[in-house]
Amino acid sequence: MNIQDKFNFNFPTQIRFGVGVISELAEYLKAHHLSRPLLVTDPLVKELDFFKKITADLSRVGIAVEVFSDVHKNPVKSDVLKGKEQYQSTQRDAIVGIGGGVALDVSRAIALSINHHRDLFDYDDLIGGDQYVTEPIPHFITVPTTAGTGSEVGRSAIISEDESKKKRILFAPSLMAKMVFADPKLTLDLPPFVTAATGMDALTHNIEAYLSKNWHPMCSGIALEGIQLIGQSLEKATLQPDLLSRSKMLMASMMGAIAFQKGLGIVHSLAHPLSSLLDTHHGLANAVNLPYGLDFNYEGSEERFDQMALKLGFNKGEGHQLNGFIKELNVKLGLPTHLSGIGVNKFHIPTLSALAIADFCHPNNPKPVSQKDFETIYLTAL
């Protein structure tokens, strides 16, 4: 930090956190005179018992529910446009995103699109599109059902182009939810793979935010606490889940999304191309790449590695053991430790590396990275 520098800090929205808080959704909608919400979710969540209970409870008190779930595993622009058309044709008055990162990103992008009529990607933050976000956003509520992306407290949505699968980032402070209902009970029945992959996503968010080269002490402190909570709970939440471990993971997930306002880094730039090219689950891509990205970043960041290791139960000065801990954690969680385990072949690497160097995350990495560096890391991880 330069003592002459000036900074802007923006922190999140109102959160209702605790077991059973989802039962308060109907009362909240009625208190805000909202009676025709569009519930945005994904095809899997739509069929789960807790989602059916939410819709039944809302209908029982006279709230006219409409459900939109026609989304891809890695959401694309056409998903958003279909949701916008359903919102408008059925005359909705609010948007409730219910699910993991996909549902929450799509719901946020739909909310943006309702009163903003330029091409969706004109609002891409990387080309200054936030300047066009000038109109009111419909009443927007988020309900997370996984502990991973933390998108429920975010201000952005990552949506891909339909043809190229290039990821675009839609961002504006006004896209933050007006209320988050974070109920750990909704995550209790997640299968082990989803819990593990989304949990490693949350861990990656906290670690990369802490390592980011940008100066933001509030985010750094939150990231360290998030790392500690995940160290205490991820293995338990995956293999022997209970409400305490699920609660810690859900909180740590939100903390990661708050912390990465500071920036992310090389691991996300390694992971994003896997989702674009091979449709890999984002959390899984982060999990596999995390130790290799950390190995690249260790030199020059030893003190920060030591601080993270302390939060994970290591002794002072043992930050060099962090990579081994991550690899061992992946094994315990039943996740692969090499890219070959998720379908990557050597011939993919030139394309992956070209996509990685074009990604928007690595400029915040603690040290610069080249396309050749990405090729080397991918080959090491293969």
N, C-alpha and C positions, 0 to 999 in steps of 0.2 A: 504494500500500500504506500502511495505517495501522500504525504500529509496535505498536499494541495488538491488532491482529487476530490470530486463530488460523486455521490452515488444515489441511485434510486432503489428503494426496497419496497416490494409489493408482496403481501402475505395473504393467505387464503381466507376462505369463507366460513360461514357458520356450519358446524358439524354437530350432529346429534349422534353420540356414540354409546353403544351398549347392547347387551343381549335383549332382544325383544323390541327395539326401537322402531322396527319396521311397522309395528302395529299402529304407530302414530301417523303414518302417511296420510290416511284418509282424513283424519282430523286437521292435519296441516293444510291439505288441499281445500277443505271446506272453509277453514279460517281465512284463506286467501281468495275465496270466491272462485275457485277453479273446479269445474265439474266435467270437463271433457279432455282429459289428458291423453296424449299419445305415449304409450309405454314402448320404449325402444329396447330390444334385447336381441339375443342371437337364437338360432334354431334349437340349440341344445337346452339353453335355460328355459325357453318357452315351454318345454315339455316337462319340466321338473315340478314336483309337488309344491314347493314353496312359492314358485311363480304363480301357479294356478290359485293358490291360496290368496296371494296378494290381489289378483284380479277379482276373485270372488268377494273378498272383503270390501274392496272399493265399490263393486257393483251393488253389494248389499245395502250400502248407505246412499245409493242414488247417484254415484259417480259413473258416467258413461265412458267406459274404457275402450280404447282402440289400441291394438297391438301391432307393431311393425317389427319383423324379425328377419327380413330377407337380406341378410348381410353375408359377406364372405369372411373366411377365417382371417385374412389380412384385408381390411376394408378398402373398397375402391370408390371412386367418384360416383359411379352409377348407383351404388347402394344409397348414398346420401340423397341423390336426386329422386329416387323412388320413395324414400322416407318423406321428403319435402312434399311430394305430390299427395301422399296419403294424409299428411297433416292438413294440407289445404283442402283436399276434396271432402274430408270428413269434418272439417270446421273445428279443429282442436283449439284449446286455449292454454295448453301447457305441455311440456316435454319432460318425461321421467325416464332417464337412462338406468336400466337395471341389468347388471352383468359385469363382465370383466372389461379389459381395455377396449376390445372391439366395440361392444355395445355403447360404452361411454364415449369413445371417440366419434362414432357415427351419430349418436344423439346430440353431441356438442356441435358437430358439423351441420346437422339438420337445423339446430337452433340458429346457427349463424345464417343459414340460407333463407330462412323464412322471410326476412325483411331486407335481405341484401341480394340484389338480382344480377350482379355481374357474374361472369364465369367463376365457378367455385375457386379455381386455383389463382384467380386474380388476388385472392386474399392470402396467398402464400407469404408467410412472414419473411422468408429468405429473399424475397424480391420487394420487400416493403409493403406488402399487402395489408398490413394491419391499419394503414392510414385510411383504408376504405371502409373499415368497420365503424360505421357512424350511426346506424339505425338501432332502434330498440331490439333487444333479444327477448323472445318469449320466456315466460317463467320456466326456469330450468332447474330440475332436481336430479340428483344422482344417488344411486343405491348400488354400492359395490358388492359383488358376490365372490370375488377372488381377492387375494392379498398379494398383489403383484405390481401392476402399473401405477396405482395411486391416482389414476386419471380422474377419480371422483373429485379431487381437490385441485385439479389442473385448470389451466387457461388455454390449452391448445388441443388440437386433434391432429393425428397423423393419418392421412388418407392417401392412398396410392392412385396413380393414373391407371386406368383400366387396361391399356395396351402395354405400355412399357413397364408397369409396376413400380415406377419411380415414386419414392415417398415424398409427399408434400406436407408442410406443416402450417396449419391454420391457427392463428394466434391473435388473441386480444384479451385484455383484462376483463372486458364485459362478458366473455364466454365462461367465466367462472360460475359454477352452480350457486343458486341462491340458498340452497339447503342440501346438505349431505346427510343421508340416513345410513350410518355405518354400523351394521348389525352383525357381530361375529357369528351369530347362529346361522346366518345365510351361507357361510363358508364351511360349515361343519361337515357337510356330506360331499365335499369335493373329492374326487378320486385322487389317489396318491400322486400320480404323474402331474396332474394339474396343480396340486398344492406345491409340489417340488419345483416345477418349472416357473410358476408365478412367484414363488418365494425367492428363488434365485434371481429373478428379475428385480424384485425389491432390494435384495442385497446388492446387486450390481448398481442400482440407482444410488443407494446410500454411499457405496464405496467410491463410485466415479464422481459423485458430487463432492465428496470430501477431498478427493485428489485434484479436482478441477483447479486450473491455474488462476481463476478469478477470485477476487477478495470479497468474501461475504461471510463474516464470522457467525451470523445467526444460522445460516444454512449449514456451515461446517459443524456447529454444535448439534444441530438436529440430526445430521447425518451420522455422527458418532453414536448418538443415543439409539438411532435406528439400527445401526450395525449390532449394538449390544442386544437389543430386543430380538433380532433375528437369530443371533448366536444362541440365545436362551430358548428359542421356540421352534425353529424351522424343522428340525429333525423330529421333534415330538408331534408337531402339527401334521407332518406327513405320514409318520408310521404308527402313532398312537394318539390320534387327535382328541383334544378336549377343548372346552371353551376358553380356558386360560391361554393355551398355546395359540389358538385361533385369534383370540383378542390381541395378543402381542403382535402377531403377524399382520393383522389388519391395521393396527396403529403404525407399525413400522413401514408398511407399504405407503400409507399416506405421508409419513415423514420423508420417505425417499422422494416422493413427487414434489413435496415442498422444497426439499434440499436441492433438487436438481434445477431449481431456478438459477443456481450458481453455475450450472453447466454440467455436461456429461463428458465423454471422452472416447478413447480409442476402442473400448470394448463394444460400445454401441455402434461405432462405425464398422467394426468387424461383423456384428450381428445383423444389422439392417439388411445388407446384401443377401444374406441367407434367406430371409423372409421374402425378399423381392424375387430372387432367382429360383429358390427351391421350395418356397411356401413353408419354411420352417417356423414353428411356433417361436415367437419372439423371446419368451423367457428361456426356452431351451437353447436358443442360439446364444443368448447371453451367458447361460450357465457353462456351456462348453468353452466359450472363448475367454471367460473371465480370468482364469489363471495365466493364460498366455499373454493377455493384455497387461495384466499386473506385472508379469516378468519383464515386459518391455519398459514399464513405468518405474520399476523399483529404484534404479540408479538415479539419484538426485532427489528422491522423495522418501528417503529412509526414515526420517523423523515421523512423517505422516503414517508410514507403514507400521512403525512402532506404536503409534497411538491407536490405530485400528486393532492391532494385535492385542493390546491391553484390554480393549473392550470385548474381545473374544476369549479372554481368560488366559492369555499368554503372559509371561513375565516381561519386565522392562527390557527393551532392546532386542526383542524377538520378532520384529516385523518381517524378517527374512523367512519366517515359517508360515507366513500367510498363504502363499501359493500352495504349499503342501496341504494346508487345512482345507482350502477350497476344493482341491482335487479329491481329497478324502471325503469331503461332504457330498460331492456329486456321486461318489460311489455309494455312500450310505443311503442316498436318496433314490438310487436306482437310475441315475442319469448317466449318459455316456461322457467320457472324458476326452474323446478325440472327434474331430470333424467327420472322419470316416464312419463313425457310429450314427451320423444323421444324414448319410447319403452323399457326402461331398467326395468328389474324385479330383485327382490332380489337374485334369483338364478344366475344371471349374475355376481354378485359382486366378488365372489372368482376368477373367470377367469379374470375379468377386473383388479383386484388388482394385480394378478400375472403378467399381461402384463404391468401394470403401473410401477411396481418396476423394470422391465427389460428395461424400456424406457430410451432413451438417454438424455432427457431434465432435469430431476430433480437433477442430480448431480450439476447443476449450481444454484439451488434454494438457497435462502438466509439462509435456515437452513435445516438440514437433514430430510429425510422422510423415514419411514419404510413401509413394506407391510401392517402392521396392521394400520398404519396411513391412507393409501389409502383406506382400507376397511371402516374405520370410516368416512372418507370424503364422499365416495360414498353413504354410508347408510344415512348420514345427507342430502345429495343432493337428495336422492330418493323421 
